[in-house]
Amino acid sequence: MKQRDQVAMTPDEATGLLAAGRKVQLATNGTDGFPHLVTMYYVMVDGLLTFWTYRKSQKALNLERDPRISGLVEDGEEYFDLRGVLIQGMARRIEDPATVAEIGRRITAVIGGPMASADPGALTQYVEHAASKRYGYRVEPSKVISWDHTKLASG
């Protein structure tokens, strides 16, 4: 058996890692031929990696031109505890203001922070204001690659 096959996650394991994560490294295709790589907060909506971004951001401009995207969610600090899920697919833009705001509410609920605990009203205001300037995106996967090096340590 190849090591690649030994470390692959089951679909449930990959889903669990994605559900537990907060940040994804997203790569879009830049105009200069280089990948444009950024870290974004995300949530899973109906089993799909979902995020929002400003309409004029570089990633939004890149996705307008070429909707192909890669997203990496990973964790671990040492070789034998590295785990990750790489999703390659198409980013589908969401323009509906109510849906974009809902994505924003879900993301801010996940990331929390001082504003969330100090003044929930301020957080609601922020989401509504930010949503008016953003698009949401859902990543429709064409390929999912996963690894869990803890399987090497136990095998």
C-alpha positions in Angstrom: 0.0 0.0 0.0 1.3 3.4 -0.9 1.9 5.9 1.9 -0.6 8.3 0.1 -3.3 5.7 0.5 -2.4 5.2 4.2 -2.8 8.8 5.1 -5.9 9.7 3.1 -8.9 10.7 5.3 -12.3 9.1 5.0 -15.0 11.4 3.8 -16.3 11.7 7.3 -12.8 12.6 8.7 -12.4 15.3 6.0 -15.8 16.7 6.7 -14.9 16.8 10.4 -11.7 18.7 9.8 -13.5 21.2 7.6 -16.3 21.7 10.1 -13.8 22.3 13.0 -11.7 24.7 11.0 -12.0 28.5 10.8 -9.3 29.6 8.3 -8.7 28.5 4.8 -5.8 29.3 2.5 -7.4 30.2 -0.8 -5.6 30.4 -4.1 -7.0 32.1 -7.2 -5.4 32.6 -10.5 -3.8 36.1 -10.9 -3.5 38.0 -14.2 0.3 37.6 -14.1 0.2 33.8 -14.0 1.1 33.5 -10.4 -1.3 32.1 -7.8 -2.9 34.7 -5.6 -2.9 33.2 -2.1 -4.7 34.6 0.9 -6.0 33.3 4.2 -9.7 33.8 4.8 -12.3 32.9 7.5 -14.9 30.4 6.2 -17.9 28.4 7.2 -19.4 25.3 5.9 -22.9 25.8 4.4 -24.8 22.8 3.0 -21.5 20.9 3.0 -19.7 23.5 0.9 -16.8 25.8 1.9 -18.3 29.3 2.0 -16.7 32.7 2.5 -17.2 36.4 1.8 -14.9 39.1 0.5 -15.0 42.7 -0.7 -16.3 43.0 -4.3 -13.2 44.9 -5.4 -10.7 42.6 -3.7 -8.0 41.0 -5.8 -9.5 37.5 -5.2 -13.0 38.7 -6.3 -11.5 40.2 -9.5 -9.5 37.0 -10.1 -12.6 34.8 -9.6 -14.6 37.0 -12.0 -12.1 36.3 -14.7 -11.5 32.6 -13.7 -13.7 30.9 -11.1 -11.2 28.1 -10.5 -10.1 28.0 -6.8 -8.1 25.9 -4.4 -8.7 26.0 -0.7 -6.5 24.4 2.0 -7.6 23.7 5.6 -4.9 22.2 7.7 -3.7 21.7 11.2 -0.8 20.2 13.2 2.6 21.3 14.3 4.8 18.3 13.8 5.1 15.8 11.0 3.1 13.0 12.6 0.2 15.3 13.5 -0.2 17.1 10.2 -3.7 16.9 8.7 -5.2 18.7 5.8 -8.0 18.9 3.2 -7.3 20.5 -0.2 -10.4 21.4 -2.2 -10.1 22.2 -5.8 -13.2 23.5 -7.7 -15.2 26.3 -8.9 -16.2 29.4 -6.8 -19.8 30.3 -7.3 -20.5 34.0 -6.6 -23.4 34.9 -4.4 -24.8 38.4 -4.8 -28.1 38.2 -2.9 -27.7 40.8 -0.1 -29.6 38.7 2.5 -27.5 35.6 1.7 -24.3 37.5 1.8 -25.3 39.0 5.2 -26.1 35.5 6.5 -22.7 34.3 5.4 -21.2 37.3 7.3 -23.2 36.5 10.4 -22.1 32.9 10.4 -18.4 33.9 9.9 -18.5 36.5 12.6 -20.2 34.0 15.0 -17.3 31.6 14.3 -14.5 34.2 14.7 -16.1 36.0 17.6 -13.6 38.4 19.2 -14.0 41.4 21.5 -16.6 43.1 19.4 -18.9 40.1 19.5 -18.8 39.7 23.3 -18.8 43.4 24.1 -21.6 44.6 21.9 -23.6 42.2 19.8 -25.5 45.2 18.2 -22.2 46.6 16.9 -21.4 43.3 15.4 -24.8 43.2 13.6 -24.3 46.7 12.3 -20.8 45.7 11.1 -22.1 42.7 9.2 -25.0 44.6 7.6 -22.6 47.4 6.5 -19.9 45.0 5.3 -22.4 42.8 3.4 -23.4 45.7 1.2 -19.8 45.8 -0.1 -19.2 42.1 -0.4 -19.9 39.0 -2.4 -20.3 35.6 -0.9 -18.7 32.5 -2.6 -19.4 28.8 -2.3 -16.8 26.4 -3.5 -18.2 23.5 -5.6 -15.5 20.9 -5.4 -14.2 19.0 -8.4 -11.4 17.3 -6.4 -10.7 16.8 -2.7 -7.4 15.6 -1.5 -6.8 14.8 2.2 -4.1 13.6 4.5 -3.8 12.6 8.2 -0.2 11.9 9.3 -1.5 10.7 12.7 -2.3 7.5 10.8 1.4 7.0 10.2 2.3 7.3 13.8 -0.3 4.8 14.9 0.4 2.3 12.0 
